[in-house]
Amino acid sequence: MKIAVDAMGGDYAPQEIVKGAVDAAICDGIEVILVGSEQTVREELMKYSYPTELISVAHASEIIGMDEHPARSVRRKKDASLVVAARLVKNGQAAALVSAGNTGAQMAASLFEMKRLPGIERPGIATVLPSPERMPRVLIDSGANADTKVQQLVQFAYLGSVFAESVLDRENPRICLLNVGSESSKGSEMIVEAYKTLEAAEDINFIGNIEGSQLLTADVDVIVCDGFVGNITLKAIEGVAAGLMTMLKEEMTRNPLRSIGGLLVKPGVKEIIKTMDYSEYGGAPLLGVNGVSVICHGTSRARAIDNAIHFACRAVQGDLLGRMREGLSSRA
């Protein structure tokens, strides 16, 4: 099994991408195809001692920038690293795609090359969120679709439910809509209609709405929203978490023996910091395409890429795609 990694995508490409791939190969024996400028990638690889049989290079002469129009750039740049990596998955030369590049372009490339799963109009990004109970939940869509229709929100609910069952091992996952209030009449016309549709569905465990203040504490498994709301929500969580973790670290450095309400001297603070660090999750799968496509944060460094490669590998080994097909067909 080989994982195709877009070596040219992300704020710290290719250096951090290559390092993450090397770490995955050395530590866990994962076979990786680094896709990008062959000369550039091989110059980076020369910095490391690694099992050469586990890392190969697929040349791509073009790069899609973070600010380029997604669909247009994918159509015009047929030899872009992201497009070539998606094509490797389509042709069966790689089992999964991992990229920290342009998210919209990754979605477009995945759709063009891998196509959609039956019955799915638009794929959604499923991001795993931490929780105080260490029972992570899924936010879908967290950025793939800024404009969403009612039926697509309903499809996100089904995609998220199957993902929670197959990856998070949740039995009969609890599904909710992210809204401005808990009442069924609250929210936009789209959300109200989606509520009615999901409430009437007999093959999904829809429990209603939750508000933003309940994101990390509500007793739910899947949180459904459109990509515009989801992306803002995700980045707000990341920003607050980063600020809080910085404050904790600074306080622990200045006053290592002092506590704030007993928090800093108790075991587990480092574990909390680790839990809130997006790099621990590596990446988020694009659900709804007919292939495994893992989207990483644009600021991903080596550890995040390493973890994303591990996630992609686990998804393939656990037959995530097969389970998605089976789960969706049983709900058709």
RASUL-V555891 format. One line per field, one symbol per residue. phi: phi as a letter, one per 20 degrees, with the letter a starting at -180 (. if undefined). Layout:
BEGIN
phi->???
END
This chain:
BEGIN
phi->.ddedffdeofdeegffffffffffffcmeecdedrggfffffffffcdbfffecccdfcecceffdefgfffffedfdfgffffffffgenecebdcbdegffffffffffeemefgndecfceddedfbgeldfcddbedqecfdcegfffffgfffffffffedeleelgedbdebeaeffeenfgfffffgffffefedbeedoecegfdgdcfecdcddafffffffffffffffffffffffffffffcfddddmnffeefoffffgffeegffembcfeeoeerecdedffefdgfffgfffffffffffelgffffffffffdf
END
